[in-house]
Amino acid sequence: MKIAVIGATGNLGGAVAREAATRGHEVTALSSRDVDVLDPASIKPAVAGHDAVVASVKGADHLVPRGAAALLDALPDAGVDRLLFVGGGGSLTSPEGRRFVDSPGFPPQYLETALDQAAALDLLRAADTTVDWSYVSPPPMHLVEGDKTGGYRAEATDTPLTDDQGESRISTGDFASAIVDALERRDFVRQRFTVAY
Ligand SMILES: NC(=O)c1ccc[n+]([C@@H]2O[C@H](COP(=O)([O-])OP(=O)(O)OC[C@H]3O[C@@H](n4cnc5c(N)ncnc54)[C@H](OP(=O)(O)O)[C@@H]3O)[C@@H](O)[C@H]2O)c1
């Protein structure tokens, strides 16, 4: 596949770009110097001709939901019908249905990003679009630096996947691998999915 990764200079976008390239995909690695994810006119030429776009961006002034909106605007005109949006885990819910981002113990330093990421998910779900989007949530707390192990679970659910100890955890390498798997299999179309061991 020909895959454009917006945010490829970032931690997760870089991991996705490397994983996709390792598997033999043709990867266009884009940073904010190559494309402005807030500007459909900038996105269109940068992604035209690709089979899929991965967006893994972070920034101030609600860049994440504004970027999601700009991508949905730009991709159909660019002839791209597949978007994998690297999302947050804060919008996952407890078994009682409360979002982690709304719980009193949510780490304040991540609150703004988590709320932005939750808004992006709402926007994608509400969109009337021809774009086959997927939104991937890491575990709410434990996305940890680490290599790919090859074993993980991925599911289209709003609650975190947990192991025998009740922990929800994934390495960045396996998270990136799950994203490339979802692209290759065209899995989780118009769904949020989450990944954990
Ligand atoms: N547990 C969780 O919920 C969790 C944990 C980690 C990450 N995440 C989410 O995953 C996403 C990626 O996180 P990360 O840590 O990998 O981010 P990061 O390392 O800060 O990378 C951000 C990327 O966004 C790019 N970017 C910024 N503004 C842009 C613009 N206007 N146009 C195009 N690209 C732009 C940056 O490009 P430059 O290098 O050119 O600035 C960089 O490549 C974030 O949305 C974050 O919320 C969630």
The ligand as an ORCA input file, in Angstrom:
! r2SCAN-3c Opt
* xyz 0 1
  N      -2.676      7.247     26.200
  C      -3.097      8.069     25.230
  O      -4.275      8.408     25.125
  C      -2.083      8.581     24.231
  C      -0.742      8.375     24.453
  C       0.147      8.852     23.510
  C      -0.320      9.528     22.380
  N      -1.645      9.721     22.184
  C      -2.128     10.459     20.993
  O      -1.399     10.103     19.857
  C      -1.183     11.244     19.025
  C       0.292     11.323     18.668
  O       1.046     11.468     19.875
  P       2.651     11.572     19.849
  O       3.090     11.511     21.258
  O       3.234     10.625     18.857
  O       2.841     13.081     19.314
  P       4.178     13.858     19.022
  O       5.372     13.007     19.236
  O       4.095     15.178     19.747
  O       4.085     14.145     17.440
  C       3.156     15.058     16.946
  C       3.283     15.116     15.447
  O       2.307     16.062     14.972
  C       2.905     16.829     13.947
  N       2.191     18.076     13.800
  C       1.996     19.047     14.728
  N       1.271     20.060     14.201
  C       1.022     19.726     12.910
  C       0.333     20.362     11.842
  N      -0.266     21.568     11.977
  N       0.276     19.732     10.649
  C       0.870     18.512     10.465
  N       1.525     17.864     11.446
  C       1.598     18.471     12.649
  C       4.339     17.020     14.433
  O       5.157     17.449     13.366
  P       6.504     18.299     13.669
  O       7.533     17.316     14.114
  O       6.847     18.929     12.368
  O       6.156     19.298     14.742
  C       4.647     15.615     14.936
  O       5.070     14.801     13.861
  C      -1.650     12.463     19.817
  O      -2.848     12.938     19.283
  C      -1.875     11.943     21.218
  O      -2.991     12.534     21.807
  C      -2.535      9.258     23.073
*
